[in-house]
Amino acid sequence: MSGILPAGLLEAMPAFAWPWLWLAVPVPLLMRWWPLRDAHTPALRVPYEMGRFAPAPGTRRQSLRYLLLWLGWLCLCAAAARPQQLGEMLEPPQQARQMMLALDLSGSMQEADMQLGGRVVERLTAAKAVLADFLERREGDRIGLLVFGQRAYALTPLTRDHASVREQLRDSVAGLAGQETALGDAIALSVKRLREQPEGQRVLILLTDGVNTTGQLEPLKAAELARAEGVRVHTVAFGGSGAIRFFGLPVATAEDPIDEQTLRAIATETGGRFFRAYNTEELAGIYVELDRLEPVIAAGPAVRPKIERYPWPLAAALLFGVLGLLWPGRR
């Protein structure tokens, strides 16, 4: 058949999801021959005079009425068999990234030196607000949340349920994972969670406001591990404005408490980018830039959806049935 009919015509022809329901076509004839309990009462009552579908000798009007009823029954069987047709070719978007967010929860994140909504807030509060907005724009990605201090902990696995990630992010508090900073352990745990994911989609975004002070693995060694596993690490240095506080008042100092050199080396080693943010606005701008660097939407495998066509034969069955039952000459 495929060699006789053009390919376009074959695609336009409907297929049936439940073709076995065509076996119901002879049911009206079988009902006509169903045994009776007596000469006057039928053994089984059925709707639409199914037992009278086979025409008895009569007028032409009567024959046309039987024809309409049969056409209605055939259309009803066709609707029950669920005719379907292939739609236009579509390329649906699919997840583009498997992404871990690593957030520093060391004691220094309690420093209240950030502005958010016109008020002074802690660094962690500002970081949460920016990350929550970032999650809103990553629909389609699978994202996991990892926090680190003296140790690193994965709070959520890679998931499309971003509401759960935001909930865990909201409940995180500074000092939850210890007062120190284990950058290397955070990178290593993220790599462990990402290593089984598709190549090219493994991304880690690490936000910290300090230097590596503890942990079993040095940050640069962890960066080598990430590169070997194809994990791209973007590092974000947040806070550390070059000032310390003395009795609540900022005092200028030339020393920056963030190890920018190591964070930059981690990003370079893994093919990522290093960012520096001194305030909330700069941090928000960094995550907008990360949206550009790690696009969400990617074309998925092309598919052709199946379009249900049963309403048409169902409507025709209703029309033929009504005409047949109202046709002149009905006994």
N, C-alpha and C positions, 0 to 999 in steps of 0.2 A: 504493500500500500504506500509506504514512504517513497518508493521509487516512482509511483504514478502521480501522486498529488504533490504540488509545490510545498516547500517547507513552510512558507508563510501561511498557507491554507491549513496545514496540519496544526500549526500553533493556534490558529483562530478557532479550531473545532474544540468544543468543550469535552472534557473528560469527566467521568463519574467517580466520586469518592466511594460510593456504596453501590456498585453495579449489580450486586446480588439481589437488590430490591426489585429489579426488573422481573424477577420470578413471580411477582405478585400480579402480573398482567392477566393470567387466566383465572384469577380468583372469582370474578363474576360468573363465569361459566360453571365453575365448580359449585357455586352457591345455588345455581338453578337446579342442579341435580342432587342437592343435599336431601337426605331422606326426611320425610315428614312423620310426625307422631300420629296424625290421623289425616283424614282427607281435607280438613278445613284449617288446621292450625300448623304453621311452619315450625319445624324443630329448632330453628335458630332465626332470630330476628336480626336483620342487618339494615343499615341506613341506605338511603338513596336508591331503593329498589334494585339492589345488586342482583337479586335473583331474576330480574326481568330484563337484563341487558341483552340477552340473546333474542333477536326479533322473532315474534310469532307472525303468522300470516296476517296481514293487515294492509292498511292504506299506505300510500307513499309518505303521507305526513308522519305516520307511525314509524316508518323506516328511518326518516330523517331524525326523528327524536332519538331513536336508538343509536344512530350514528353520533349525535352530539354527546350522548352519555358516554359512549365508548371513547370518544376523543377526550372528554374530561377525565376519564379514568386513566388513559394513557399519559396525559399531562401530569396527573397526580403521581403516578409511578415515576415519571421522569424527575419531578421535584423531590420525591423521597430518595432517589438515587444520588442526589446532590451534584448536579452538574457544576463544574468548575472550569475556569479559563485562566491562562497565565497572563499576568499584567505586564506592564512595561518594566524593563530592566532597571533595577535600583542599586545604588551603592550606598548602603546605610553607613552612618558614622560608627566607628568602633573606638574602644578605649585606646588612647595613644601612649599612655605612660603607666608604669608601675612605680609608685613614688612613696618614699619614706620621708617623713618630716621628723627631724631630730631637734628637740628643743632643750636648751640648757636650763636646768632647774637648780643650779647651785645657789649658794647664799647671796651672791652678788646681784642676782636678778631681783632682789627685794629693794634695791636702791631706787628711791623715788626721785628720779631726775628726768622724767619724760612728761610731755604735754599731750593730753588726749581730751578733746572736746572742751578745751579751755581750762582744764584743771590739771594739776600735777598728779601723776600716777607712777606706780612702780614700773620698772622695765618689763617685768613679766606680764602685767596687765596690758601694756601697750603692744607687746608681741602677740598676745592672745587675740586682741582685736584685729590686728593685721592678718594673722593666720586664718582667723575665721572668715574674713572677707576673701582671702585667697582660696579657701576651700569652696566657697560659693561659686567660683569661676571654673572649677576643675571638674565639672560634671562629665562623667564618662571614664575618668581615671579611677584606678584602684589605689587608694592612699592608706598608708599605715602611719601611726603616731608612735614615736619613741622619745622618751625623756631620759636625761642623764644628769648625774651630779657626781657623787663618789663612785656610783655604779650606773650602768645603763639598763633600762627596762623598756620593753615593748608594751605599750598600753593597748594598742589595737593592731590586729593583723591587717594585711592589705585587703581593703574592702571598698566596695562602691557605696556603702552606707556612710555617707559623709556626716550624717546627723550624729551617728555614734562617735565618730572622730571628734566632732565639735564638742560633744558632751564630755568626753574624756579630757579634751583640751581645757574646757571651762573649769573642770574640777581639779586641775593640776595646780599645785602650790609650790612656791620656792622652798627648797630644802627637803622636798619629798624624797629625792634620791640621794640625799647627802649634801654637805656644804661644799665639797671640792668639785673639781671638773675633770672628768675622764673622757677627753675627746677621742682618743684612740679606741677605747672600748665601744663608744657610741657608733663610730664608723664601722667597726668590725661586726657589731650586732646587726646593723642595717644591711651590710653586705650579705650576712647569713640569711636574712629575710628576703633578699632580692635575687640571690644567685640562681634560683630555679625559674625565674621569670624570663619571658622572651628577650632575646638580645636586642639592644638598641632602645629598650623601654625602661631600663633600670636606672632610676634617678634617686639621689639623696640630696635633700636640702637641709643643711646643718646651720642652726642659729646659736650663737654663743656670745657671751660678753666677757670672756676671760681667757685664761691660758690653761694648757693641760698641766694639772697638778697631781694627778693620781692615775691609777689604771694599770692593767696588765700589759697593754700594748701601746707603744709609742705612736703618735698620730701619723708620722711619715711612713712607718711600717704598715699601719692600717690603710694608708693611701695606696701603697703598692699592692696590697691585697685587693682593694677596690678596683684598681686598674686591671689586675689579672682577671677579675670576675666581670669586667665590662660595666662596672657601676660608675656613673658620672656623678661627681660630688660638687655641688654648689655650696660655698661657704659664705655665711653672712655674719659679719662682726657688728654687734649692736651695742650702743652705749659707749662708755669709756671716753668721755669728752675731754680728757686731759685735765680734769679737776678732781680733787678729793674734797670731802666734807669734814669740817671741823666745827663741832657743836651746831650741826645743821646748816652751816654756811659753806658754799663752795669756795675752795682755795685753789688757785691756779697752780698747775704743776706740769713739768715737761714730760713726765712719764705717762705713757698710755698703758693701762692694765691689760690690753688685748694684744695677743701675739699675732699681729697681722702677717708677719713673715711666714709663720707656719701655716696659717689658714690659706694664704695665697699659694704656697707650695702644694698643699693638698688639692686645691682646685686645679692647678696646672697639671699635676701628676695624673689626674683622672679625666681630664678633658672638660672640666667644669669652669665656673667663673667665680671670682672672689668679689664680694661686695662689702662696702663699709657704710654704716648708717649711724649717725650721731643723734637722730631724733625720730619721732614717729613718722613724720612726713617722708623722710628719706627711706625709712624701712618700707613703707607702703609702695613707694616708687620702685624699690628693688623687686618686690613681688610682682608688680606689673611687668617689669622687665623679664622676670622668670617665666611669666605667662607667654611672652613672645619667644623666649628661647626654647621652651618646652611646650609646643602647641598641643592642644587637647584633641582636636578633631582630626581624624585620619579616615580615608576611604576604606571601608571594609570590603569583604568579598561580595561581588555582584550577585544579587538574588532577583528572582522573579516571583512576586507574591501571587498566590492563588486567589482569584476573585470568585466568590460564590454567585452562581447564576440561577439558583432554585426559585427566586421570587417570580421570574417570568413564567415558567411552566406552572407554578402554583396559581398565579393570576389567571392563566389560560384555563386551568382546570376549574376554577371557580366560575369563570364565564361560561364555559361549555356546560357545566353542571346546572347552572341556573337556567340557561336556555333550554336544555333538555327537559327539565322538570316543568317549565312553563310553556313548552311547545304545544301548539294546538293539536288536538287528537289524543291527549293524555287520557288514559283510562282511569 
